[in-house]
Amino acid sequence: MRYQVLASDYDGTLAAHGRVDPAVEEKLRRLKATGRRLVLVTGREMKDLVLVFPEYRLFDHIVAENGGLIVNCATGEETPLGPPPDERFVDQLRQRGVHPLSVGKVIVATWEPHEQEVLEAIKATGSELQVIFNKGAVMILPSGINKATGLQALLRSIHLSPHNTVAIGDAENDLSLLQTAECAVAVTNALPSVKEMADWVTAKPQGGGVEELIHRLIDNDLCDLDGKLTRHYLQLGETDNGPYSISPYQRGILVSGVTGGGKSTFTTAILETLIRHDYQFCLIDPEGDYLQMPGVTVIGNETAVPPPEEIHQLLRDPGQSLVVCALSVPLADRPAFFCRLLEALTSLRVEYGRPHWLILDEAHHLLPPESVMLADRMPADFNNFIIISTSPHAVHPAVLQKIGTIITIGGNPGYPFQQVGEILHRPIPEQIPPLEDGEICVWYPDNAQPPFKARYQLPHQLMQRHKKKYAAGDMGDNSFVFTGRHGHLHLVANNLMLFAHIAEGIDEDTWSWHLHRHDYTNWFRDTIHDDQLAQVAEAATNIKDSADSRRQILTFINSKYTG
């Protein structure tokens, strides 16, 4: 299941006029029977909630006091997420005649129009408190505590991810909750601002809307809403028509191309995107190509690979992505190794919905066609995986059948389409667009549309290496050569620091001649691969004073590269 957690607000969402309809309670029981966790996220205090909602134990956990308190409904254990209210602050409110006034384990609450007295009491006591408004209620909490932080703390404690959570609410204090969840739902009676940011608005109000959501969860795990969740789509590149993005939950992806064509570079860009958006992945690295990947834990080395049980344990932390180095696994043993690991990963996905992505480098070594064990153990609904291979024809057909996207890179971008088409007996596209450096070709085999190309963003770590090379390394044959109008000069700038040094000393005619021939623009764009610097140089061609044009370009170089 993609969605392991339902997080629901209480007043105005689950409950109408403070009470939950028995039909809604029955729907909650049905949802809980599917194995999903139910979390109630409310601004109410527990002493009040148990009186109006005796069936609160239908929920596994309650995030009460607007994020200030976590309650385990099975054990009754309470975990405050902030300090208790300051008695000096509460006394100030009472002295100012604030009534009604409720003091919880973390929260202090009252109603409008007492917000001015609340602000005066905060100022008088010097307390670091925040005021949250909710349909006339005035809630005072320690700074940084809200429904989102409370839910996040709970999810971490039970090894679950916001990316496996759907949240539903109706009011101002639910906005942070909805923004945190993978899928944000507003009941139709919600405030306009809540409905505007939600991914889906129910047709019915309050508990009826919650019933609608539960029905869709049980029926298809909200698959029919995926097209509305574009705020979580992962942008991998740009096409002539706009961004190229993928859904974070989809069928498998094949990345293929000739050796040296850029597969590892493009895969690194994908990994950085997953890390940036907090999607957990497990990458199997048979050749040690990703051992320097920042932001992940690398396990295994040239002599030993950890057992699947240890990998399973590490991946229970939703914030922990892994690169599993399989260098020590002999080539003939790699299919069996992967099958054992697949069992552990499948178990994790059943229990937690993670890892969100499984990435297999040199997939033809892990998933060969002759692997009978793999065919038996591959889950029917196996998805969210990326296989990387120079040889798609050497990958098990059972895996290729689960591929929904083929991305090729490098020279001869059409051969992977042909290999997959021959194995699966599918027609292959007739026209394959030629690719330049930094471009990919994308094809959806189940779609009648032709392949298209996109330019992908170089990964940050590669850009940093390139930046150092361009700034102070030796660019060799790609150096810039100042020749002057008559070719009497041969001043070689093999990096940007030397370019800036030479540019400061050359005569005005030589500088202007190269500038207006667009030599700087072309070198910055085509060799340095810096479109922004190229734009600065192009803009400088319109500056009449050569000293000013020189200053504009060199100032940009110094600020970005040489510091």
C-alpha positions as CSV (number, residue, x, y, z in Angstrom):
1,M,0.0,0.0,0.0
2,R,1.2,3.5,-0.9
3,Y,-0.9,5.1,1.9
4,Q,-0.2,3.5,5.2
5,V,-1.5,6.3,7.4
6,L,-4.8,8.3,7.6
7,A,-4.3,11.5,9.6
8,S,-7.7,13.2,10.3
9,D,-8.6,16.4,12.0
10,Y,-11.5,16.2,14.5
11,D,-13.8,19.2,14.7
12,G,-15.4,20.1,11.4
13,T,-13.8,17.1,9.7
14,L,-14.4,13.8,11.4
15,A,-17.0,15.3,13.8
16,A,-20.0,17.5,13.2
17,H,-20.9,19.7,16.2
18,G,-18.4,17.8,18.3
19,R,-19.8,14.3,17.7
20,V,-18.8,11.5,15.3
21,D,-21.5,9.6,13.4
22,P,-21.7,5.9,14.1
23,A,-21.5,5.2,10.3
24,V,-18.1,7.1,10.2
25,E,-16.9,5.0,13.1
26,E,-17.8,1.8,11.2
27,K,-15.8,3.1,8.2
28,L,-12.8,3.7,10.4
29,R,-13.0,0.1,11.6
30,R,-13.1,-1.1,8.0
31,L,-10.0,1.0,7.1
32,K,-8.1,-0.2,10.2
33,A,-8.8,-3.8,9.2
34,T,-6.7,-3.2,6.0
35,G,-3.6,-2.7,8.1
36,R,-3.4,1.0,7.9
37,R,-2.7,3.2,10.9
38,L,-5.3,5.8,12.0
39,V,-4.1,9.0,13.5
40,L,-6.3,11.7,15.0
41,V,-4.7,15.2,14.8
42,T,-6.7,17.7,16.9
43,G,-6.4,21.0,18.8
44,R,-8.4,19.5,21.6
45,E,-7.0,18.4,24.9
46,M,-7.4,14.7,25.8
47,K,-9.5,15.4,28.9
48,D,-12.0,17.0,26.6
49,L,-11.7,14.6,23.7
50,V,-12.5,11.5,25.7
51,L,-15.8,13.0,26.8
52,V,-17.1,13.9,23.3
53,F,-15.5,10.9,21.5
54,P,-15.7,7.8,23.7
55,E,-14.6,5.6,20.7
56,Y,-11.2,7.5,20.4
57,R,-9.4,4.1,20.7
58,L,-10.4,3.4,17.1
59,F,-7.3,5.4,16.4
60,D,-3.8,4.0,16.9
61,H,-2.4,7.4,17.9
62,I,-3.7,10.8,18.7
63,V,-1.7,14.0,18.1
64,A,-3.5,16.3,20.6
65,E,-3.2,19.9,21.7
66,N,-2.5,21.1,18.1
67,G,0.7,19.1,17.9
68,G,1.8,19.5,21.5
69,L,1.1,15.9,22.7
70,I,1.3,12.4,21.3
71,V,-0.9,9.7,22.8
72,N,-0.6,6.0,22.2
73,C,-4.2,4.8,22.3
74,A,-3.3,1.2,23.1
75,T,-1.2,1.9,26.1
76,G,-2.4,5.4,27.1
77,E,1.2,6.6,27.1
78,E,1.4,10.4,26.6
79,T,4.5,12.1,25.1
80,P,4.6,15.9,25.4
81,L,6.5,17.6,22.5
82,G,7.1,20.8,24.4
83,P,7.4,22.2,27.9
84,P,4.3,22.6,30.2
85,P,2.7,26.0,30.1
86,D,4.5,28.7,32.1
87,E,2.5,29.5,35.3
88,R,3.5,33.1,35.1
89,F,1.9,33.4,31.6
90,V,-1.2,31.6,32.7
91,D,-1.5,33.9,35.8
92,Q,-1.1,37.0,33.5
93,L,-4.1,35.7,31.4
94,R,-6.2,35.2,34.5
95,Q,-5.3,38.7,35.8
96,R,-6.5,40.1,32.5
97,G,-9.8,38.4,32.9
98,V,-9.3,35.9,30.0
99,H,-12.3,33.5,30.1
100,P,-12.8,30.7,29.2
101,L,-9.2,29.6,29.7
102,S,-8.0,26.0,29.3
103,V,-4.5,24.8,30.3
104,G,-3.3,21.5,28.8
105,K,-0.1,19.5,29.0
106,V,1.6,21.9,26.5
107,I,-1.2,24.1,25.1
108,V,-3.1,27.1,26.6
109,A,-6.3,27.9,24.8
110,T,-9.1,30.5,24.8
111,W,-11.4,32.2,22.3
112,E,-11.6,35.4,20.4
113,P,-11.8,38.3,21.2
114,H,-9.1,37.6,23.9
115,E,-6.2,37.6,21.4
116,Q,-5.1,41.1,22.4
117,E,-4.8,40.1,26.1
118,V,-2.9,37.0,25.0
119,L,-0.3,39.1,23.1
120,E,0.0,41.4,26.0
121,A,0.6,38.5,28.4
122,I,3.3,37.1,26.1
123,K,5.0,40.5,26.0
124,A,4.8,40.9,29.8
125,T,6.3,37.5,30.6
126,G,8.8,37.5,27.7
127,S,7.6,34.0,26.8
128,E,8.7,32.4,23.4
129,L,5.2,31.5,22.4
130,Q,3.2,31.4,19.2
131,V,-0.5,32.1,18.7
132,I,-2.6,29.9,16.4
133,F,-6.1,30.8,15.3
134,N,-8.7,28.3,14.4
135,K,-12.3,29.3,13.7
136,G,-12.5,31.7,16.6
137,A,-10.3,29.5,18.9
138,V,-7.0,31.1,20.1
139,M,-4.3,28.5,20.9
140,I,-1.0,29.4,22.5
141,L,1.9,26.9,22.1
142,P,5.7,26.9,22.3
143,S,7.3,28.3,19.1
144,G,7.6,25.7,16.3
145,I,4.9,23.4,17.5
146,N,1.9,22.7,15.2
147,K,-0.1,19.9,13.8
148,A,2.6,19.2,11.2
149,T,5.5,18.9,13.7
150,G,3.4,16.7,15.9
151,L,2.5,14.3,13.1
152,Q,6.1,14.2,11.9
153,A,7.3,13.4,15.4
154,L,4.8,10.6,15.6
155,L,5.6,9.2,12.2
156,R,9.3,9.1,13.0
157,S,8.6,7.2,16.2
158,I,6.6,4.5,14.4
159,H,9.0,4.3,11.4
160,L,6.6,5.8,8.9
161,S,6.9,8.6,6.3
162,P,4.8,11.6,5.5
163,H,5.1,10.3,1.9
164,N,2.9,7.4,2.9
165,T,0.3,9.6,4.7
166,V,-3.0,11.1,3.5
167,A,-4.4,13.9,5.7
168,I,-7.8,15.5,5.8
169,G,-8.9,18.7,7.4
170,D,-11.0,21.8,7.2
171,A,-9.5,24.8,9.1
172,E,-6.6,27.2,9.3
173,N,-4.6,25.1,11.8
174,D,-4.9,22.1,9.3
175,L,-2.9,23.8,6.6
176,S,0.5,22.7,8.0
177,L,-0.9,19.2,8.4
178,L,-2.1,19.0,4.8
179,Q,1.1,20.4,3.5
180,T,3.1,17.7,5.3
181,A,1.2,14.7,3.9
182,E,1.7,13.2,0.5
183,C,-2.0,13.6,-0.3
184,A,-3.9,16.5,1.1
185,V,-7.7,16.3,1.3
186,A,-10.2,19.0,2.3
187,V,-13.8,18.3,3.3
188,T,-16.2,20.4,1.2
189,N,-17.1,22.5,4.3
190,A,-13.5,23.5,4.7
191,L,-12.3,27.1,4.5
192,P,-11.5,28.4,1.0
193,S,-7.8,28.6,1.8
194,V,-7.8,25.0,2.8
195,K,-9.7,23.8,-0.3
196,E,-7.3,25.9,-2.5
197,M,-4.2,24.1,-1.3
198,A,-5.8,20.6,-1.1
199,D,-5.1,18.0,-3.7
200,W,-8.7,16.8,-3.6
201,V,-12.0,18.2,-2.1
202,T,-14.6,15.7,-1.0
203,A,-18.2,16.0,-2.3
204,K,-19.7,15.6,1.2
205,P,-19.0,17.7,4.4
206,Q,-17.4,16.6,7.6
207,G,-17.7,12.9,8.5
208,G,-19.3,12.1,5.1
209,G,-16.2,13.5,3.4
210,V,-14.0,11.2,5.6
211,E,-16.2,8.3,4.5
212,E,-15.6,9.2,0.9
213,L,-11.9,9.3,1.5
214,I,-11.9,5.9,3.3
215,H,-13.9,4.3,0.5
216,R,-11.3,5.4,-2.1
217,L,-8.4,4.3,0.1
218,I,-9.9,0.8,0.4
219,D,-11.0,0.7,-3.2
220,N,-7.7,1.7,-5.0
221,D,-5.3,3.2,-2.5
222,L,-6.1,6.6,-4.1
223,C,-4.5,5.6,-7.4
224,D,-7.1,7.7,-9.2
225,L,-5.8,10.8,-7.4
226,D,-2.2,10.5,-8.5
227,G,-2.6,12.9,-11.4
228,K,-3.6,15.6,-8.9
229,L,-0.5,15.2,-6.7
230,T,1.8,17.2,-9.1
231,R,3.3,19.2,-6.1
232,H,5.2,16.0,-5.3
233,Y,6.2,15.1,-8.9
234,L,10.0,14.8,-9.3
235,Q,11.4,17.0,-12.1
236,L,14.2,15.3,-14.0
237,G,14.7,17.7,-16.9
238,E,13.3,20.2,-19.3
239,T,11.6,19.7,-22.7
240,D,10.7,22.2,-25.3
241,N,7.2,22.2,-23.9
242,G,8.1,22.6,-20.2
243,P,9.4,20.4,-17.3
244,Y,9.9,16.7,-17.6
245,S,8.7,15.2,-14.3
246,I,7.8,11.7,-13.0
247,S,5.3,10.6,-10.5
248,P,6.9,9.5,-7.2
249,Y,4.7,6.4,-7.4
250,Q,4.6,4.6,-10.7
251,R,5.6,1.6,-12.8
252,G,9.3,0.7,-13.3
253,I,11.8,2.8,-15.2
254,L,14.6,1.4,-17.4
255,V,17.6,3.7,-17.9
256,S,19.8,2.3,-20.7
257,G,22.5,3.3,-23.1
258,V,26.0,2.6,-24.3
259,T,28.9,2.4,-21.9
260,G,30.2,5.9,-21.2
261,G,27.0,7.5,-22.4
262,G,26.1,9.2,-19.1
263,K,23.9,6.7,-17.3
264,S,25.7,7.1,-14.0
265,T,25.5,10.9,-14.3
266,F,21.8,10.9,-15.0
267,T,21.1,8.3,-12.2
268,T,23.0,10.5,-9.8
269,A,20.8,13.4,-10.7
270,I,17.7,11.2,-10.0
271,L,19.2,10.2,-6.6
272,E,19.8,13.8,-5.7
273,T,16.2,14.6,-6.6
274,L,14.9,11.8,-4.4
275,I,17.1,13.0,-1.5
276,R,16.0,16.6,-1.9
277,H,12.3,15.5,-1.7
278,D,12.9,13.0,1.2
279,Y,12.0,9.9,-0.7
280,Q,13.8,6.9,0.7
281,F,15.7,4.6,-1.8
282,C,17.9,1.6,-1.7
283,L,20.4,1.3,-4.5
284,I,22.2,-1.9,-5.3
285,D,25.7,-1.0,-6.6
286,P,27.6,-4.0,-8.0
287,E,30.4,-2.0,-9.4
288,G,31.0,0.6,-6.7
289,D,29.9,3.6,-8.9
290,Y,27.9,5.4,-6.2
291,L,30.0,5.0,-3.0
292,Q,30.7,8.7,-2.8
293,M,27.1,9.7,-2.9
294,P,26.5,12.3,-0.2
295,G,23.4,12.2,2.0
296,V,23.2,8.4,2.1
297,T,24.6,5.5,4.1
298,V,26.9,3.2,2.2
299,I,27.1,-0.4,3.4
300,G,29.3,-3.2,2.1
301,N,32.7,-3.1,0.5
302,E,35.1,-5.2,-1.6
303,T,35.3,-8.0,0.9
304,A,31.9,-8.2,2.5
305,V,28.3,-7.4,2.0
306,P,25.9,-7.0,4.9
307,P,23.1,-9.6,5.2
308,P,19.6,-8.7,4.2
309,E,18.5,-8.6,7.8
310,E,20.9,-5.7,8.5
311,I,19.7,-3.9,5.4
312,H,16.1,-4.4,6.6
313,Q,17.0,-2.9,10.0
314,L,18.7,0.2,8.6
315,L,15.9,0.9,6.2
316,R,13.3,1.0,9.0
317,D,14.4,4.6,9.5
318,P,12.4,6.5,6.9
319,G,15.1,9.2,6.7
320,Q,17.8,6.7,5.8
321,S,18.6,5.9,2.2
322,L,21.1,3.2,1.4
323,V,23.7,2.3,-1.2
324,V,24.5,-1.4,-0.9
325,C,27.9,-2.1,-2.3
326,A,27.9,-5.6,-3.9
327,L,31.5,-5.6,-5.2
328,S,32.3,-8.6,-3.0
329,V,29.4,-10.8,-4.5
330,P,30.7,-13.0,-7.4
331,L,29.0,-12.4,-10.7
332,A,27.4,-15.9,-10.6
333,D,26.0,-15.3,-7.1
334,R,24.4,-11.9,-7.7
335,P,20.9,-13.1,-8.9
336,A,20.6,-15.2,-5.7
337,F,21.9,-12.3,-3.6
338,F,19.3,-10.0,-5.1
339,C,16.4,-12.5,-4.6
340,R,17.3,-12.7,-0.9
341,L,17.4,-9.0,-0.6
342,L,14.1,-8.6,-2.5
343,E,12.4,-10.7,0.1
344,A,13.6,-8.2,2.8
345,L,12.6,-5.2,0.8
346,T,9.2,-6.6,0.0
347,S,8.6,-7.2,3.7
348,L,9.5,-3.6,4.4
349,R,7.2,-2.3,1.7
350,V,4.3,-4.3,3.1
351,E,4.9,-3.1,6.6
352,Y,5.9,0.5,6.0
353,G,5.4,1.3,2.3
354,R,9.2,1.8,1.9
355,P,11.8,2.1,0.5
356,H,10.0,4.4,-1.9
357,W,12.4,3.5,-4.7
358,L,14.6,0.5,-5.4
359,I,17.4,1.2,-7.9
360,L,19.4,-1.6,-9.5
361,D,22.7,-0.7,-11.3
362,E,24.1,-3.2,-13.8
363,A,20.6,-4.8,-13.6
364,H,21.5,-7.5,-16.1
365,H,23.8,-9.0,-13.5
366,L,21.1,-9.0,-10.9
367,L,18.1,-9.9,-13.0
368,P,19.2,-12.4,-15.7
369,P,16.6,-14.1,-17.9
370,E,17.6,-17.6,-16.6
371,S,16.8,-16.7,-12.9
372,V,13.9,-19.0,-12.1
373,M,14.0,-17.8,-8.4
374,L,13.4,-14.3,-9.5
375,A,10.2,-15.2,-11.5
376,D,8.8,-16.9,-8.4
377,R,9.6,-14.1,-5.9
378,M,8.8,-11.0,-7.9
379,P,5.6,-9.5,-6.4
380,A,2.7,-9.0,-8.8
381,D,2.4,-5.4,-7.9
382,F,6.1,-4.6,-7.9
383,N,6.6,-0.9,-8.9
384,N,8.7,2.1,-8.0
385,F,12.0,0.7,-9.3
386,I,14.7,1.9,-11.7
387,I,16.9,-0.6,-13.5
388,I,20.1,0.6,-15.2
389,S,21.6,-1.5,-17.9
390,T,23.6,-1.4,-21.1
391,S,21.9,-4.6,-22.2
392,P,18.1,-4.7,-21.7
393,H,17.9,-8.0,-23.6
394,A,19.8,-9.6,-20.8
395,V,17.2,-8.6,-18.2
396,H,14.5,-11.0,-17.0
397,P,11.3,-10.6,-19.1
398,A,9.2,-10.6,-15.9
399,V,10.9,-7.4,-14.9
400,L,10.7,-5.8,-18.4
401,Q,7.0,-6.4,-18.4
402,K,6.7,-4.1,-15.3
403,I,8.5,-1.2,-17.1
404,G,6.3,1.8,-17.8
405,T,9.1,4.2,-18.9
406,I,12.2,3.7,-20.9
407,I,14.9,6.4,-20.8
408,T,17.9,6.2,-23.1
409,I,21.0,8.3,-23.1
410,G,24.2,8.6,-25.1
411,G,24.9,7.4,-28.7
412,N,22.5,5.1,-30.5
413,P,19.6,5.9,-28.2
414,G,17.2,3.6,-30.1
415,Y,18.8,0.2,-29.5
416,P,17.2,-0.2,-26.0
417,F,13.8,0.3,-27.4
418,Q,14.4,-2.3,-30.0
419,Q,15.7,-4.9,-27.5
420,V,12.8,-4.4,-25.2
421,G,10.3,-4.5,-28.1
422,E,11.7,-7.7,-29.4
423,I,11.6,-9.5,-26.0
424,L,8.1,-8.3,-25.2
425,H,6.8,-8.6,-28.8
426,R,5.8,-4.9,-28.9
427,P,6.1,-2.4,-31.7
428,I,9.0,-0.1,-31.4
429,P,9.1,3.6,-32.3
430,E,10.2,4.4,-35.8
431,Q,11.7,7.8,-35.2
432,I,14.3,8.3,-32.5
433,P,15.4,11.9,-31.9
434,P,19.3,12.3,-31.9
435,L,20.7,13.2,-28.6
436,E,23.3,15.8,-27.6
437,D,25.4,15.8,-24.4
438,G,23.1,16.3,-21.4
439,E,20.0,15.0,-23.1
440,I,17.8,11.9,-22.6
441,C,15.2,10.2,-24.8
442,V,12.0,9.2,-23.1
443,W,9.5,6.6,-24.3
444,Y,6.3,5.1,-22.7
445,P,5.9,1.6,-24.3
446,D,2.2,1.5,-23.4
447,N,1.6,4.8,-25.0
448,A,1.1,5.5,-28.7
449,Q,3.0,8.7,-28.5
450,P,6.5,8.8,-30.0
451,P,9.6,9.2,-27.9
452,F,10.7,12.7,-26.9
453,K,13.9,14.2,-25.6
454,A,14.6,16.3,-22.5
455,R,17.7,18.0,-21.2
456,Y,18.5,16.9,-17.7
457,Q,20.2,19.0,-15.0
458,L,23.7,17.9,-14.1
459,P,23.9,16.5,-10.5
460,H,25.1,18.9,-7.9
461,Q,28.2,16.9,-6.9
462,L,29.3,16.7,-10.6
463,M,28.6,20.4,-11.0
464,Q,30.8,21.0,-8.0
465,R,33.6,18.9,-9.5
466,H,33.2,20.7,-12.9
467,K,33.1,24.0,-11.2
468,K,36.5,23.4,-9.5
469,K,37.9,22.1,-12.9
470,Y,36.6,25.2,-14.7
471,A,37.8,27.5,-12.1
472,A,41.3,26.3,-11.5
473,G,41.9,23.0,-13.4
474,D,43.4,22.4,-16.8
475,M,40.8,22.3,-19.5
476,G,43.4,21.3,-22.1
477,D,42.0,21.5,-25.7
478,N,38.9,23.2,-24.4
479,S,40.8,26.2,-23.2
480,F,40.0,29.7,-24.5
481,V,42.6,31.3,-26.7
482,F,42.9,35.0,-27.1
483,T,44.2,35.6,-30.6
484,G,43.2,39.2,-31.3
485,R,41.8,40.7,-34.5
486,H,44.9,39.8,-36.6
487,G,45.9,36.6,-35.0
488,H,49.1,38.0,-33.5
489,L,48.4,36.7,-30.0
490,H,48.2,33.2,-28.6
491,L,47.2,33.6,-25.0
492,V,45.8,30.4,-23.6
493,A,43.4,30.5,-20.7
494,N,43.0,26.9,-19.5
495,N,40.6,27.8,-16.8
496,L,38.4,30.7,-15.6
497,M,40.9,32.1,-13.2
498,L,43.5,32.4,-15.9
499,F,40.8,33.8,-18.3
500,A,40.1,36.5,-15.8
501,H,43.8,37.2,-15.3
502,I,44.5,37.5,-19.0
503,A,41.3,39.5,-19.7
504,E,42.4,42.1,-17.1
505,G,45.6,42.8,-19.0
506,I,44.8,42.5,-22.7
507,D,44.2,45.6,-24.9
508,E,40.8,47.1,-25.5
509,D,40.7,46.1,-29.2
510,T,41.4,42.4,-28.5
511,W,38.8,42.3,-25.7
512,S,36.1,44.0,-27.8
513,W,36.9,41.9,-30.9
514,H,36.3,38.6,-29.1
515,L,33.3,40.0,-27.2
516,H,31.4,41.1,-30.3
517,R,32.2,37.9,-32.2
518,H,30.4,36.2,-29.3
519,D,33.5,34.1,-28.5
520,Y,33.0,34.6,-24.8
521,T,29.3,33.7,-25.0
522,N,29.9,30.6,-27.0
523,W,32.8,29.4,-24.7
524,F,30.9,29.9,-21.5
525,R,27.8,28.2,-22.9
526,D,29.3,25.3,-24.9
527,T,32.4,24.5,-23.0
528,I,31.9,25.8,-19.4
529,H,28.2,24.7,-19.7
530,D,27.1,27.8,-17.7
531,D,24.1,29.4,-19.4
532,Q,23.9,32.1,-16.8
533,L,27.5,33.2,-17.4
534,A,26.8,33.0,-21.2
535,Q,23.8,35.3,-20.7
536,V,26.0,37.8,-18.8
537,A,28.5,37.8,-21.6
538,E,25.8,38.2,-24.3
539,A,24.3,41.1,-22.4
540,A,27.8,42.7,-22.2
541,T,27.9,43.0,-26.0
542,N,25.4,45.8,-25.7
543,I,27.6,47.8,-23.4
544,K,29.4,50.5,-25.3
545,D,32.3,51.0,-22.9
546,S,34.7,48.1,-23.1
547,A,35.9,48.7,-19.6
548,D,32.3,48.3,-18.3
549,S,31.7,45.1,-20.3
550,R,34.9,43.6,-19.1
551,R,34.0,44.5,-15.5
552,Q,30.6,43.0,-15.8
553,I,31.9,39.6,-17.0
554,L,34.9,39.4,-14.7
555,T,32.8,40.4,-11.6
556,F,30.4,37.5,-12.3
557,I,33.3,35.0,-12.8
558,N,35.0,36.2,-9.6
559,S,31.8,36.0,-7.5
560,K,30.7,32.6,-8.8
561,Y,33.9,30.7,-9.4
562,T,37.0,32.2,-7.9
563,G,35.4,33.9,-4.8
